[in-house]
Amino acid sequence: MGKVTVVCIAPGSYEDMTIRADTALRACGPLFGYPVYVVLVRDRYPGKELHSPPLTRSSERCQLALS
């Protein structure tokens, strides 16, 4: 069984993320998140598969992460 890690990158810039958040994002597989936040960090994690369904589709985003 896989593992899902929830990481908060708020308030929304790479410089404000914790070291623990950055470490988790580097170690994980695909990234799932709100489009605005995925855009803010995508250049920091090249080669990562990114998924960012629209804001109103949170359940779809969760289903993608679990599949």
C-alpha positions as CSV (number, residue, x, y, z in Angstrom):
1,M,0.0,0.0,0.0
2,G,1.2,3.5,-0.8
3,K,1.6,6.5,1.4
4,V,-0.1,9.9,1.1
5,T,1.7,12.8,2.8
6,V,-0.1,16.1,3.3
7,V,2.1,19.1,3.1
8,C,1.1,22.7,3.7
9,I,3.1,25.3,1.6
10,A,1.1,28.3,2.8
11,P,1.3,31.2,2.8
12,G,2.2,30.4,-0.8
13,S,5.9,31.0,-1.6
14,Y,8.8,28.6,-1.6
15,E,10.8,30.9,0.7
16,D,8.1,30.6,3.4
17,M,7.9,26.8,3.4
18,T,9.5,24.8,6.2
19,I,12.5,22.6,5.6
20,R,10.4,19.6,6.5
21,A,7.8,20.6,3.8
22,D,10.6,20.9,1.2
23,T,12.1,17.6,2.2
24,A,8.7,15.8,2.0
25,L,8.0,17.3,-1.5
26,R,11.4,16.3,-2.8
27,A,10.9,12.7,-1.5
28,C,7.4,12.1,-2.7
29,G,6.1,10.9,-6.0
30,P,3.4,12.9,-7.9
31,L,2.3,16.3,-6.4
32,F,-1.4,17.1,-6.1
33,G,-2.7,20.5,-5.1
34,Y,-4.7,23.6,-5.9
35,P,-3.5,25.0,-9.2
36,V,-2.2,28.3,-7.8
37,Y,0.0,26.5,-5.3
38,V,1.3,23.9,-7.7
39,V,2.3,26.7,-10.1
40,L,4.3,28.4,-7.2
41,V,6.4,25.3,-6.5
42,R,6.6,23.4,-9.8
43,D,9.9,24.8,-10.9
44,R,11.5,23.7,-7.5
45,Y,10.7,20.0,-8.2
46,P,11.5,19.4,-11.8
47,G,10.5,16.0,-13.2
48,K,7.7,15.6,-10.7
49,E,4.3,14.5,-12.1
50,L,1.9,17.4,-11.2
51,H,-1.9,17.2,-10.8
52,S,-3.9,20.3,-10.1
53,P,-7.7,19.9,-10.7
54,P,-9.6,23.2,-10.3
55,L,-10.3,24.5,-6.8
56,T,-13.9,23.3,-6.8
57,R,-12.9,19.7,-7.5
58,S,-11.2,18.7,-4.2
59,S,-12.8,15.2,-4.1
60,E,-11.3,14.5,-7.6
61,R,-7.9,15.6,-6.4
62,C,-8.1,13.3,-3.4
63,Q,-9.2,10.4,-5.5
64,L,-6.3,11.0,-7.9
65,A,-3.9,11.0,-5.0
66,L,-5.3,7.8,-3.6
67,S,-5.2,5.9,-6.9
